[in-house]
Amino acid sequence: MIMEKKYHLLLTDSIKYSITKIIPGIVALINVIVIIKIVGSEEYGKYSIAYSFILTLTAFCGGWLNQALLRYYPGNNEIKAIESQAILGLLISAVIGLFILIGIYLIKANSLFEFINILIAIFLFISVLLYQFQISVYRSQIRPNIVIILTSIQSILSLVLPLFFIYFFGPEVQYIIIGLIIAYLGSTMKNIMFKSYSLKSSFLFQDESNSILSKLFNFGWPLSIWLTLSLSLQFFDRFFINHYYDYNLTGIYAGFYDLVVRIFSILIFPITMAVHPRMMSLWNKSIYSDAISILKIAMLIQFLIFSCVFIIVNLFFEEISYILLWIFSDLDPEYFHLLIPLLIGGFIWQFALLIHKPIELNKNTYLMLISIVIALIINLFGNIIFLPKYGLIATAYTFIFSGTVYIVSSIIISISFYKKMFTLPNSNIE
């Protein structure tokens, strides 16, 4: 009876988180289509490189804090202390990111500043950092209703505002990004400003506060590096396509990739979002059997969803190709063969977020770096060696192979956990 209630809560939260992804996902799909039609593949290629770079930087600077909150906040008795130190951690993350951006700008180490200026890059970084922090806080509190509201506001503004700036100022990358900045800030600024008052209490009981911040950082920094490396896979794909070809082909690949990602963000990622805080809360309370049961059912649901999507796409591939050709009129039909490998790769990387949960549960997050470094090496090797010879399809298959290797290596690292998980009663898994 208790587990039935847990499954019901998981299903309820998954549905709620699906709403948080359905609205942004649909809006993002429309956004991709509209922006490509208005600005063309070349400008979209520039935009995708700039945006993926900022997301990677945000993961490096603030990913540790967001992941640590999801791990320690649920079921914790030190909530007020964690909140105050989280705000201080956010401030530190912002300062580090600013120094990195300014340093890259001064030494001219990135082509990013060829089409956007440093101030726009800084504001985009800050706005994404604040938004992701706020969402992580509400996810860690298991408040999907608030997440629905914030993500819905942000997604709608992310469509409307870039189009507004494009219409009045021109179809250039910087105007798309200015619209995004306002969309991110507009959906979270009120809450962030209110929370900032927690900074005052951060300096009370300094020894205890330092201990909490250190605890958050020690858990989160490997995940921050992991997030940085995982997002850099996307960035390097687009970087190398532009390096060996041009922004136009970069925009084509990015358009297809973003389409697949949006679909899975609607169908699969809400399950991961719902599972994480509930699993961590149960694990923190030493209710191991329930936590493992939730992980099992989440894996099964994700695999069934992907199987249905894969069968449908294969059965109706020709019809889907015509639809894509009508939607992406600016794209060359010869690149529709990218859809299947990107679909498979997209699922593999989504499924990997569940596969490495045992590493997170046991607080051995530094071991996740082994798997992601191997995946990054494969990504770089595949793009450098095969992309110039075989074209975009090489990058798509590298996407699949790197994800598969990541999953296999994660299972090997947690092999004892998985052996117990599938051969012994759940209560024996710790």
Summary of the structure (lengths in Angstrom):
residues: 430
radius of gyration: 21.3
end to end distance: 22.7
largest distance: 64.8
contacts: 1508
relative contact order: 0.13
helix: 90%
strand: 0%
